[in-house]
Amino acid sequence: MRIYEELFIAKPDAPDEEVDQFVEQLRTHLIAHGATVDKIDKWGKRRLAYRVDKYREGSYVLLQFTAGAETVKELERRLRVSDLVIKFLTVRIDETLKRLEKRKKDRDKRAAKRAVAAPQGAPAPLQPGAPSMEAPASPAMPGAPGMPKES
């Protein structure tokens, strides 16, 4: 079982009830085949990046679900043969989620090391524009770049 996102674009002239009914059919199909539907997100009508068939806009719908490969194949087949769907895209996101979770753990480890490495009594680093507590720099040697030469 893997996590997938399915984004499909329905025809803009299709009534909302028809799109909702189609989404419900897909949801019941997924559940009947042992998948779990995590999220159904209807984005509404949006302009397409390029003309598809004769359409310049479409109704976007995003489904996030957990399913096996055979279930996804059947879902894609249903989207392909449907007259309502202009385009669709299926993306497996479980590996991306794992990668993001690993990055978060690494980031938390580094933050914990930084917190332990800085002693409690150490002065905090200065903010940009804050007055400096350091001693003024010693005068430059004569003849140094940018300084007038003594004769």
VOLUM-41594 format. One record per residue: residue number from 1; residue in three letters; x, y, z of N, C-alpha, C in turn. Coordinates in steps of 0.02 Angstrom, whole numbers. Each point is the difference from the previous one (the first is absolute). Example, Ala and Ser with C-alpha at 12.3 -4.5 7.8 and 13.67 -1.06 7.14 Angstrom:
<pts>
pt k->1 | r->Ala | n.x->660 | n.y->-284 | n.z->390 | ca.x->-45 | ca.y->59 | ca.z->0 | c.x->45 | c.y->60 | c.z->0
pt k->2 | r->Ser | n.x->-18 | n.y->53 | n.z->-36 | ca.x->42 | ca.y->59 | ca.z->3 | c.x->-39 | c.y->55 | c.z->37
</pts>
This chain:
<pts>
pt k->1 | r->Met | n.x->42 | n.y->-59 | n.z->0 | ca.x->-42 | ca.y->59 | ca.z->0 | c.x->45 | c.y->62 | c.z->0
pt k->2 | r->Arg | n.x->-15 | n.y->45 | n.z->-46 | ca.x->39 | ca.y->62 | ca.z->-7 | c.x->-47 | c.y->59 | c.z->-2
pt k->3 | r->Ile | n.x->28 | n.y->59 | n.z->11 | ca.x->-40 | ca.y->61 | ca.z->0 | c.x->6 | c.y->33 | c.z->-68
pt k->4 | r->Tyr | n.x->-57 | n.y->20 | n.z->-28 | ca.x->-3 | ca.y->31 | ca.z->-66 | c.x->-40 | c.y->64 | c.z->3
pt k->5 | r->Glu | n.x->15 | n.y->45 | n.z->-48 | ca.x->-42 | ca.y->58 | ca.z->-13 | c.x->-23 | c.y->-6 | c.z->-72
pt k->6 | r->Glu | n.x->-64 | n.y->11 | n.z->-10 | ca.x->-30 | ca.y->-2 | ca.z->-67 | c.x->-31 | c.y->69 | c.z->-13
pt k->7 | r->Leu | n.x->26 | n.y->34 | n.z->-49 | ca.x->-28 | ca.y->65 | ca.z->-19 | c.x->-31 | c.y->-9 | c.z->-69
pt k->8 | r->Phe | n.x->-65 | n.y->16 | n.z->-5 | ca.x->-30 | ca.y->-3 | ca.z->-66 | c.x->-39 | c.y->64 | c.z->-13
pt k->9 | r->Ile | n.x->-6 | n.y->14 | n.z->-65 | ca.x->-34 | ca.y->60 | ca.z->-23 | c.x->-63 | c.y->-21 | c.z->-37
pt k->10 | r->Ala | n.x->-57 | n.y->23 | n.z->24 | ca.x->-64 | ca.y->-15 | ca.z->-31 | c.x->-18 | c.y->56 | c.z->-48
pt k->11 | r->Lys | n.x->-44 | n.y->-15 | n.z->-47 | ca.x->-22 | ca.y->50 | ca.z->-48 | c.x->-34 | c.y->58 | c.z->36
pt k->12 | r->Pro | n.x->13 | n.y->61 | n.z->-21 | ca.x->-28 | ca.y->58 | ca.z->35 | c.x->-75 | c.y->7 | c.z->-10
pt k->13 | r->Asp | n.x->-27 | n.y->-27 | n.z->-54 | ca.x->-72 | ca.y->7 | ca.z->-12 | c.x->-41 | c.y->-55 | c.z->35
pt k->14 | r->Ala | n.x->33 | n.y->-46 | n.z->34 | ca.x->-35 | ca.y->-52 | ca.z->38 | c.x->-29 | c.y->31 | c.z->64
pt k->15 | r->Pro | n.x->-63 | n.y->-17 | n.z->16 | ca.x->-29 | ca.y->27 | ca.z->62 | c.x->37 | c.y->-27 | c.z->62
pt k->16 | r->Asp | n.x->-1 | n.y->40 | n.z->53 | ca.x->35 | ca.y->-19 | ca.z->62 | c.x->-28 | c.y->-66 | c.z->28
pt k->17 | r->Glu | n.x->-65 | n.y->-11 | n.z->-8 | ca.x->-30 | ca.y->-62 | ca.z->26 | c.x->29 | c.y->-61 | c.z->-35
pt k->18 | r->Glu | n.x->13 | n.y->7 | n.z->-65 | ca.x->28 | ca.y->-56 | ca.z->-38 | c.x->72 | c.y->-13 | c.z->22
pt k->19 | r->Val | n.x->39 | n.y->52 | n.z->12 | ca.x->69 | ca.y->-8 | ca.z->24 | c.x->-1 | c.y->-32 | c.z->69
pt k->20 | r->Asp | n.x->-44 | n.y->24 | n.z->45 | ca.x->-5 | ca.y->-28 | ca.z->67 | c.x->-19 | c.y->-74 | c.z->-3
pt k->21 | r->Gln | n.x->-46 | n.y->-18 | n.z->-44 | ca.x->-21 | ca.y->-69 | ca.z->-7 | c.x->58 | c.y->-43 | c.z->-25
pt k->22 | r->Phe | n.x->39 | n.y->25 | n.z->-47 | ca.x->58 | ca.y->-37 | ca.z->-26 | c.x->52 | c.y->-10 | c.z->55
pt k->23 | r->Val | n.x->13 | n.y->52 | n.z->39 | ca.x->48 | ca.y->-6 | ca.z->56 | c.x->-25 | c.y->-51 | c.z->50
pt k->24 | r->Glu | n.x->-64 | n.y->-1 | n.z->14 | ca.x->-28 | ca.y->-49 | ca.z->46 | c.x->7 | c.y->-71 | c.z->-27
pt k->25 | r->Gln | n.x->-10 | n.y->-9 | n.z->-65 | ca.x->11 | ca.y->-66 | ca.z->-31 | c.x->72 | c.y->-23 | c.z->8
pt k->26 | r->Leu | n.x->47 | n.y->46 | n.z->-11 | ca.x->71 | ca.y->-17 | ca.z->8 | c.x->15 | c.y->-19 | c.z->73
pt k->27 | r->Arg | n.x->-28 | n.y->38 | n.z->47 | ca.x->11 | ca.y->-12 | ca.z->71 | c.x->-27 | c.y->-69 | c.z->20
pt k->28 | r->Thr | n.x->-61 | n.y->-17 | n.z->-22 | ca.x->-28 | ca.y->-65 | ca.z->18 | c.x->38 | c.y->-57 | c.z->-33
pt k->29 | r->His | n.x->24 | n.y->12 | n.z->-62 | ca.x->41 | ca.y->-51 | ca.z->-34 | c.x->64 | c.y->-13 | c.z->40
pt k->30 | r->Leu | n.x->34 | n.y->54 | n.z->22 | ca.x->62 | ca.y->-8 | ca.z->38 | c.x->-13 | c.y->-37 | c.z->65
pt k->31 | r->Ile | n.x->-52 | n.y->19 | n.z->36 | ca.x->-15 | ca.y->-32 | ca.z->64 | c.x->-18 | c.y->-74 | c.z->-10
pt k->32 | r->Ala | n.x->-38 | n.y->-15 | n.z->-53 | ca.x->-19 | ca.y->-69 | ca.z->-14 | c.x->60 | c.y->-44 | c.z->-14
pt k->33 | r->His | n.x->54 | n.y->29 | n.z->-26 | ca.x->60 | ca.y->-39 | ca.z->-16 | c.x->53 | c.y->4 | c.z->56
pt k->34 | r->Gly | n.x->-20 | n.y->20 | n.z->59 | ca.x->45 | ca.y->-2 | ca.z->58 | c.x->43 | c.y->62 | c.z->9
pt k->35 | r->Ala | n.x->-12 | n.y->53 | n.z->-37 | ca.x->39 | ca.y->61 | ca.z->8 | c.x->-32 | c.y->44 | c.z->53
pt k->36 | r->Thr | n.x->40 | n.y->46 | n.z->26 | ca.x->-27 | ca.y->51 | ca.z->46 | c.x->7 | c.y->68 | c.z->-32
pt k->37 | r->Val | n.x->-53 | n.y->38 | n.z->-2 | ca.x->0 | ca.y->67 | ca.z->-30 | c.x->16 | c.y->49 | c.z->56
pt k->38 | r->Asp | n.x->58 | n.y->33 | n.z->-5 | ca.x->22 | ca.y->46 | ca.z->53 | c.x->-29 | c.y->70 | c.z->-10
pt k->39 | r->Lys | n.x->-4 | n.y->22 | n.z->-62 | ca.x->-21 | ca.y->69 | ca.z->-12 | c.x->-31 | c.y->6 | c.z->-69
pt k->40 | r->Ile | n.x->-54 | n.y->39 | n.z->-5 | ca.x->-30 | ca.y->18 | ca.z->-63 | c.x->-4 | c.y->76 | c.z->0
pt k->41 | r->Asp | n.x->34 | n.y->31 | n.z->-47 | ca.x->5 | ca.y->73 | ca.z->-2 | c.x->-23 | c.y->25 | c.z->-68
pt k->42 | r->Lys | n.x->-55 | n.y->38 | n.z->-1 | ca.x->-25 | ca.y->29 | ca.z->-62 | c.x->25 | c.y->71 | c.z->-5
pt k->43 | r->Trp | n.x->40 | n.y->14 | n.z->-51 | ca.x->29 | ca.y->66 | ca.z->-9 | c.x->-44 | c.y->47 | c.z->-40
pt k->44 | r->Gly | n.x->-50 | n.y->-27 | n.z->-33 | ca.x->-44 | ca.y->42 | ca.z->-41 | c.x->28 | c.y->11 | c.z->-69
pt k->45 | r->Lys | n.x->-31 | n.y->47 | n.z->-36 | ca.x->21 | ca.y->14 | ca.z->-69 | c.x->62 | c.y->44 | c.z->-1
pt k->46 | r->Arg | n.x->48 | n.y->-20 | n.z->-40 | ca.x->62 | ca.y->38 | ca.z->-8 | c.x->20 | c.y->0 | c.z->-74
pt k->47 | r->Arg | n.x->39 | n.y->50 | n.z->-17 | ca.x->23 | ca.y->6 | ca.z->-69 | c.x->57 | c.y->-50 | c.z->-12
pt k->48 | r->Leu | n.x->-2 | n.y->-34 | n.z->-57 | ca.x->52 | ca.y->-48 | ca.z->-18 | c.x->61 | c.y->37 | c.z->-26
pt k->49 | r->Ala | n.x->58 | n.y->-31 | n.z->7 | ca.x->62 | ca.y->29 | ca.z->-25 | c.x->1 | c.y->1 | c.z->-77
pt k->50 | r->Tyr | n.x->-34 | n.y->-47 | n.z->-31 | ca.x->-4 | ca.y->-4 | ca.z->-72 | c.x->-67 | c.y->-31 | c.z->-19
pt k->51 | r->Arg | n.x->-19 | n.y->8 | n.z->-62 | ca.x->-64 | ca.y->-25 | ca.z->-23 | c.x->2 | c.y->-77 | c.z->-4
pt k->52 | r->Val | n.x->-50 | n.y->-33 | n.z->29 | ca.x->-8 | ca.y->-72 | ca.z->-3 | c.x->-65 | c.y->-13 | c.z->-36
pt k->53 | r->Asp | n.x->3 | n.y->-36 | n.z->-57 | ca.x->-57 | ca.y->-8 | ca.z->-44 | c.x->-25 | c.y->70 | c.z->-18
pt k->54 | r->Lys | n.x->-60 | n.y->17 | n.z->20 | ca.x->-25 | ca.y->67 | ca.z->-14 | c.x->-7 | c.y->43 | c.z->62
pt k->55 | r->Tyr | n.x->27 | n.y->-25 | n.z->57 | ca.x->-11 | ca.y->33 | ca.z->64 | c.x->59 | c.y->42 | c.z->22
pt k->56 | r->Arg | n.x->-15 | n.y->58 | n.z->28 | ca.x->52 | ca.y->44 | ca.z->28 | c.x->-2 | c.y->1 | c.z->76
pt k->57 | r->Glu | n.x->-51 | n.y->-30 | n.z->30 | ca.x->-4 | ca.y->-6 | ca.z->73 | c.x->-31 | c.y->-67 | c.z->17
pt k->58 | r->Gly | n.x->4 | n.y->-17 | n.z->65 | ca.x->-28 | ca.y->-64 | ca.z->22 | c.x->-10 | c.y->0 | c.z->75
pt k->59 | r->Ser | n.x->-39 | n.y->-48 | n.z->25 | ca.x->-12 | ca.y->-7 | ca.z->71 | c.x->51 | c.y->-50 | c.z->28
pt k->60 | r->Tyr | n.x->41 | n.y->24 | n.z->47 | ca.x->53 | ca.y->-41 | ca.z->28 | c.x->-25 | c.y->-37 | c.z->63
pt k->61 | r->Val | n.x->19 | n.y->-64 | n.z->6 | ca.x->-16 | ca.y->-40 | ca.z->58 | c.x->62 | c.y->-39 | c.z->20
pt k->62 | r->Leu | n.x->17 | n.y->1 | n.z->64 | ca.x->59 | ca.y->-36 | ca.z->27 | c.x->-24 | c.y->-53 | c.z->48
pt k->63 | r->Leu | n.x->23 | n.y->-61 | n.z->-10 | ca.x->-14 | ca.y->-56 | ca.z->45 | c.x->66 | c.y->-24 | c.z->30
pt k->64 | r->Gln | n.x->1 | n.y->-11 | n.z->65 | ca.x->58 | ca.y->-30 | ca.z->31 | c.x->-24 | c.y->-65 | c.z->32
pt k->65 | r->Phe | n.x->33 | n.y->-55 | n.z->-16 | ca.x->-23 | ca.y->-65 | ca.z->24 | c.x->58 | c.y->-48 | c.z->9
pt k->66 | r->Thr | n.x->-13 | n.y->-53 | n.z->38 | ca.x->49 | ca.y->-53 | ca.z->11 | c.x->-29 | c.y->-63 | c.z->-33
pt k->67 | r->Ala | n.x->38 | n.y->-29 | n.z->-46 | ca.x->-25 | ca.y->-58 | ca.z->-37 | c.x->57 | c.y->-41 | c.z->-28
pt k->68 | r->Gly | n.x->-18 | n.y->-57 | n.z->-28 | ca.x->48 | ca.y->-43 | ca.z->-35 | c.x->4 | c.y->18 | c.z->-73
pt k->69 | r->Ala | n.x->48 | n.y->-29 | n.z->-35 | ca.x->13 | ca.y->17 | ca.z->-69 | c.x->-58 | c.y->-18 | c.z->-46
pt k->70 | r->Glu | n.x->-32 | n.y->-57 | n.z->11 | ca.x->-56 | ca.y->-22 | ca.z->-42 | c.x->-59 | c.y->47 | c.z->5
pt k->71 | r->Thr | n.x->-12 | n.y->25 | n.z->60 | ca.x->-55 | ca.y->47 | ca.z->10 | c.x->13 | c.y->65 | c.z->-37
pt k->72 | r->Val | n.x->62 | n.y->22 | n.z->0 | ca.x->18 | ca.y->62 | ca.z->-35 | c.x->-7 | c.y->-10 | c.z->-75
pt k->73 | r->Lys | n.x->19 | n.y->-58 | n.z->-25 | ca.x->-8 | ca.y->-14 | ca.z->-72 | c.x->-73 | c.y->4 | c.z->-21
pt k->74 | r->Glu | n.x->-44 | n.y->-29 | n.z->41 | ca.x->-71 | ca.y->1 | ca.z->-16 | c.x->-28 | c.y->71 | c.z->4
pt k->75 | r->Leu | n.x->23 | n.y->39 | n.z->49 | ca.x->-22 | ca.y->70 | ca.z->7 | c.x->21 | c.y->40 | c.z->-62
pt k->76 | r->Glu | n.x->61 | n.y->-9 | n.z->-22 | ca.x->24 | ca.y->36 | ca.z->-60 | c.x->-39 | c.y->-22 | c.z->-62
pt k->77 | r->Arg | n.x->-18 | n.y->-64 | n.z->-5 | ca.x->-40 | ca.y->-23 | ca.z->-56 | c.x->-68 | c.y->35 | c.z->-1
pt k->78 | r->Arg | n.x->-30 | n.y->5 | n.z->59 | ca.x->-65 | ca.y->34 | ca.z->5 | c.x->5 | c.y->74 | c.z->-20
pt k->79 | r->Leu | n.x->54 | n.y->32 | n.z->20 | ca.x->10 | ca.y->71 | ca.z->-18 | c.x->11 | c.y->7 | c.z->-75
pt k->80 | r->Arg | n.x->36 | n.y->-47 | n.z->-29 | ca.x->16 | ca.y->2 | ca.z->-71 | c.x->-63 | c.y->-7 | c.z->-44
pt k->81 | r->Val | n.x->-46 | n.y->-44 | n.z->20 | ca.x->-59 | ca.y->-13 | ca.z->-41 | c.x->-58 | c.y->48 | c.z->15
pt k->82 | r->Ser | n.x->6 | n.y->40 | n.z->52 | ca.x->-54 | ca.y->46 | ca.z->18 | c.x->-2 | c.y->59 | c.z->-48
pt k->83 | r->Asp | n.x->-60 | n.y->18 | n.z->-22 | ca.x->-8 | ca.y->58 | ca.z->-44 | c.x->6 | c.y->65 | c.z->40
pt k->84 | r->Leu | n.x->-8 | n.y->-4 | n.z->65 | ca.x->2 | ca.y->59 | ca.z->42 | c.x->70 | c.y->27 | c.z->11
pt k->85 | r->Val | n.x->50 | n.y->-45 | n.z->-2 | ca.x->70 | ca.y->18 | ca.z->17 | c.x->38 | c.y->22 | c.z->-62
pt k->86 | r->Ile | n.x->33 | n.y->59 | n.z->6 | ca.x->42 | ca.y->26 | ca.z->-54 | c.x->71 | c.y->-28 | c.z->7
pt k->87 | r->Lys | n.x->29 | n.y->8 | n.z->59 | ca.x->68 | ca.y->-22 | ca.z->15 | c.x->1 | c.y->-28 | c.z->71
pt k->88 | r->Phe | n.x->50 | n.y->-43 | n.z->14 | ca.x->11 | ca.y->-23 | ca.z->69 | c.x->74 | c.y->-15 | c.z->10
pt k->89 | r->Leu | n.x->19 | n.y->0 | n.z->63 | ca.x->70 | ca.y->-14 | ca.z->18 | c.x->0 | c.y->-37 | c.z->66
pt k->90 | r->Thr | n.x->36 | n.y->-56 | n.z->3 | ca.x->7 | ca.y->-39 | ca.z->61 | c.x->72 | c.y->5 | c.z->23
pt k->91 | r->Val | n.x->9 | n.y->16 | n.z->64 | ca.x->67 | ca.y->7 | ca.z->28 | c.x->4 | c.y->-40 | c.z->65
pt k->92 | r->Arg | n.x->52 | n.y->-40 | n.z->5 | ca.x->12 | ca.y->-37 | ca.z->63 | c.x->39 | c.y->46 | c.z->46
pt k->93 | r->Ile | n.x->-28 | n.y->13 | n.z->59 | ca.x->31 | ca.y->49 | ca.z->44 | c.x->29 | c.y->-30 | c.z->64
pt k->94 | r->Asp | n.x->-5 | n.y->-66 | n.z->10 | ca.x->24 | ca.y->-28 | ca.z->63 | c.x->76 | c.y->8 | c.z->8
pt k->95 | r->Glu | n.x->38 | n.y->-6 | n.z->-54 | ca.x->72 | ca.y->9 | ca.z->6 | c.x->18 | c.y->72 | c.z->15
pt k->96 | r->Thr | n.x->-37 | n.y->47 | n.z->-29 | ca.x->11 | ca.y->71 | ca.z->13 | c.x->-14 | c.y->15 | c.z->73
pt k->97 | r->Leu | n.x->-54 | n.y->-28 | n.z->27 | ca.x->-17 | ca.y->10 | ca.z->70 | c.x->54 | c.y->-28 | c.z->46
pt k->98 | r->Lys | n.x->28 | n.y->-59 | n.z->-18 | ca.x->54 | ca.y->-30 | ca.z->39 | c.x->61 | c.y->45 | c.z->-1
pt k->99 | r->Arg | n.x->17 | n.y->26 | n.z->-59 | ca.x->58 | ca.y->44 | ca.z->-7 | c.x->-9 | c.y->63 | c.z->42
pt k->100 | r->Leu | n.x->-59 | n.y->30 | n.z->-2 | ca.x->-13 | ca.y->60 | ca.z->39 | c.x->3 | c.y->-14 | c.z->75
pt k->101 | r->Glu | n.x->-24 | n.y->-58 | n.z->21 | ca.x->2 | ca.y->-19 | ca.z->70 | c.x->73 | c.y->-9 | c.z->23
pt k->102 | r->Lys | n.x->42 | n.y->-30 | n.z->-43 | ca.x->70 | ca.y->-10 | ca.z->17 | c.x->36 | c.y->67 | c.z->6
pt k->103 | r->Arg | n.x->-14 | n.y->46 | n.z->-46 | ca.x->30 | ca.y->67 | ca.z->3 | c.x->-19 | c.y->35 | c.z->65
pt k->104 | r->Lys | n.x->-64 | n.y->-6 | n.z->19 | ca.x->-23 | ca.y->32 | ca.z->62 | c.x->37 | c.y->-28 | c.z->61
pt k->105 | r->Lys | n.x->9 | n.y->-67 | n.z->2 | ca.x->36 | ca.y->-31 | ca.z->55 | c.x->73 | c.y->25 | c.z->2
pt k->106 | r->Asp | n.x->33 | n.y->3 | n.z->-58 | ca.x->69 | ca.y->24 | ca.z->-3 | c.x->4 | c.y->73 | c.z->24
pt k->107 | r->Arg | n.x->-47 | n.y->41 | n.z->-21 | ca.x->-2 | ca.y->70 | ca.z->20 | c.x->-9 | c.y->6 | c.z->75
pt k->108 | r->Asp | n.x->-44 | n.y->-42 | n.z->29 | ca.x->-11 | ca.y->1 | ca.z->72 | c.x->62 | c.y->-21 | c.z->38
pt k->109 | r->Lys | n.x->37 | n.y->-51 | n.z->-26 | ca.x->62 | ca.y->-22 | ca.z->32 | c.x->52 | c.y->56 | c.z->1
pt k->110 | r->Arg | n.x->7 | n.y->35 | n.z->-58 | ca.x->49 | ca.y->54 | ca.z->-4 | c.x->-19 | c.y->56 | c.z->49
pt k->111 | r->Ala | n.x->-64 | n.y->15 | n.z->5 | ca.x->-22 | ca.y->53 | ca.z->46 | c.x->14 | c.y->-20 | c.z->72
pt k->112 | r->Ala | n.x->-10 | n.y->-64 | n.z->16 | ca.x->13 | ca.y->-23 | ca.z->68 | c.x->75 | c.y->3 | c.z->15
pt k->113 | r->Lys | n.x->43 | n.y->-18 | n.z->-49 | ca.x->73 | ca.y->4 | ca.z->10 | c.x->21 | c.y->72 | c.z->11
pt k->114 | r->Arg | n.x->-29 | n.y->46 | n.z->-40 | ca.x->16 | ca.y->71 | ca.z->8 | c.x->-19 | c.y->26 | c.z->68
pt k->115 | r->Ala | n.x->-57 | n.y->-22 | n.z->25 | ca.x->-23 | ca.y->23 | ca.z->66 | c.x->46 | c.y->-26 | c.z->55
pt k->116 | r->Val | n.x->26 | n.y->-61 | n.z->-7 | ca.x->45 | ca.y->-29 | ca.z->50 | c.x->69 | c.y->31 | c.z->-6
pt k->117 | r->Ala | n.x->23 | n.y->14 | n.z->-61 | ca.x->68 | ca.y->26 | ca.z->-11 | c.x->8 | c.y->70 | c.z->28
pt k->118 | r->Ala | n.x->-51 | n.y->42 | n.z->-2 | ca.x->5 | ca.y->68 | ca.z->26 | c.x->-8 | c.y->-2 | c.z->76
pt k->119 | r->Pro | n.x->53 | n.y->18 | n.z->39 | ca.x->-6 | ca.y->0 | ca.z->73 | c.x->-50 | c.y->53 | c.z->23
pt k->120 | r->Gln | n.x->-27 | n.y->-12 | n.z->59 | ca.x->-52 | ca.y->45 | ca.z->26 | c.x->26 | c.y->70 | c.z->14
pt k->121 | r->Gly | n.x->62 | n.y->7 | n.z->24 | ca.x->27 | ca.y->65 | ca.z->18 | c.x->32 | c.y->38 | c.z->-58
pt k->122 | r->Ala | n.x->4 | n.y->-30 | n.z->-58 | ca.x->32 | ca.y->32 | ca.z->-57 | c.x->-43 | c.y->58 | c.z->-26
pt k->123 | r->Pro | n.x->33 | n.y->54 | n.z->-20 | ca.x->-39 | ca.y->56 | ca.z->-26 | c.x->-33 | c.y->-19 | c.z->-66
pt k->124 | r->Ala | n.x->-58 | n.y->27 | n.z->-11 | ca.x->-37 | ca.y->-14 | ca.z->-62 | c.x->34 | c.y->36 | c.z->-57
pt k->125 | r->Pro | n.x->-3 | n.y->-27 | n.z->-60 | ca.x->29 | ca.y->35 | ca.z->-58 | c.x->-36 | c.y->66 | c.z->-12
pt k->126 | r->Leu | n.x->40 | n.y->49 | n.z->-23 | ca.x->-28 | ca.y->67 | ca.z->-10 | c.x->-46 | c.y->1 | c.z->-61
pt k->127 | r->Gln | n.x->-51 | n.y->40 | n.z->5 | ca.x->-45 | ca.y->10 | ca.z->-56 | c.x->31 | c.y->52 | c.z->-46
pt k->128 | r->Pro | n.x->-15 | n.y->-2 | n.z->-65 | ca.x->26 | ca.y->51 | ca.z->-45 | c.x->-25 | c.y->69 | c.z->21
pt k->129 | r->Gly | n.x->46 | n.y->47 | n.z->1 | ca.x->-18 | ca.y->68 | ca.z->18 | c.x->5 | c.y->14 | c.z->75
pt k->130 | r->Ala | n.x->12 | n.y->-52 | n.z->40 | ca.x->6 | ca.y->10 | ca.z->72 | c.x->70 | c.y->27 | c.z->16
pt k->131 | r->Pro | n.x->7 | n.y->40 | n.z->53 | ca.x->66 | ca.y->27 | ca.z->17 | c.x->47 | c.y->-57 | c.z->20
pt k->132 | r->Ser | n.x->63 | n.y->6 | n.z->-20 | ca.x->50 | ca.y->-51 | ca.z->13 | c.x->30 | c.y->10 | c.z->69
pt k->133 | r->Met | n.x->16 | n.y->-56 | n.z->33 | ca.x->31 | ca.y->3 | ca.z->66 | c.x->75 | c.y->-9 | c.z->-5
pt k->134 | r->Glu | n.x->27 | n.y->-6 | n.z->-60 | ca.x->71 | ca.y->-11 | ca.z->-9 | c.x->39 | c.y->66 | c.z->8
pt k->135 | r->Ala | n.x->65 | n.y->-7 | n.z->15 | ca.x->43 | ca.y->58 | ca.z->6 | c.x->11 | c.y->29 | c.z->-70
pt k->136 | r->Pro | n.x->10 | n.y->66 | n.z->-6 | ca.x->11 | ca.y->29 | ca.z->-66 | c.x->63 | c.y->-28 | c.z->-31
pt k->137 | r->Ala | n.x->1 | n.y->-4 | n.z->-65 | ca.x->58 | ca.y->-26 | ca.z->-36 | c.x->59 | c.y->46 | c.z->9
pt k->138 | r->Ser | n.x->61 | n.y->-29 | n.z->0 | ca.x->60 | ca.y->41 | ca.z->7 | c.x->10 | c.y->41 | c.z->-64
pt k->139 | r->Pro | n.x->33 | n.y->58 | n.z->5 | ca.x->10 | ca.y->41 | ca.z->-59 | c.x->41 | c.y->-38 | c.z->-52
pt k->140 | r->Ala | n.x->-16 | n.y->11 | n.z->-62 | ca.x->34 | ca.y->-34 | ca.z->-55 | c.x->72 | c.y->24 | c.z->-5
pt k->141 | r->Met | n.x->41 | n.y->-43 | n.z->-27 | ca.x->70 | ca.y->17 | ca.z->-9 | c.x->6 | c.y->49 | c.z->-58
pt k->142 | r->Pro | n.x->46 | n.y->47 | n.z->5 | ca.x->10 | ca.y->46 | ca.z->-56 | c.x->22 | c.y->-40 | c.z->-62
pt k->143 | r->Gly | n.x->-27 | n.y->19 | n.z->-56 | ca.x->17 | ca.y->-33 | ca.z->-62 | c.x->-46 | c.y->-58 | c.z->-16
pt k->144 | r->Ala | n.x->-47 | n.y->-15 | n.z->45 | ca.x->-47 | ca.y->-54 | ca.z->-14 | c.x->-49 | c.y->24 | c.z->-53
pt k->145 | r->Pro | n.x->-28 | n.y->-44 | n.z->-38 | ca.x->-47 | ca.y->21 | ca.z->-52 | c.x->-56 | c.y->42 | c.z->29
pt k->146 | r->Gly | n.x->-13 | n.y->55 | n.z->-32 | ca.x->-54 | ca.y->45 | ca.z->22 | c.x->22 | c.y->52 | c.z->50
pt k->147 | r->Met | n.x->61 | n.y->-4 | n.z->24 | ca.x->25 | ca.y->49 | ca.z->49 | c.x->53 | c.y->44 | c.z->-33
pt k->148 | r->Pro | n.x->2 | n.y->64 | n.z->17 | ca.x->51 | ca.y->44 | ca.z->-30 | c.x->70 | c.y->-20 | c.z->25
pt k->149 | r->Lys | n.x->48 | n.y->7 | n.z->-44 | ca.x->70 | ca.y->-16 | ca.z->18 | c.x->30 | c.y->59 | c.z->36
pt k->150 | r->Glu | n.x->40 | n.y->-16 | n.z->51 | ca.x->35 | ca.y->54 | ca.z->35 | c.x->65 | c.y->15 | c.z->-35
pt k->151 | r->Ser | n.x->18 | n.y->63 | n.z->-4 | ca.x->62 | ca.y->18 | ca.z->-34 | c.x->52 | c.y->20 | c.z->49
</pts>
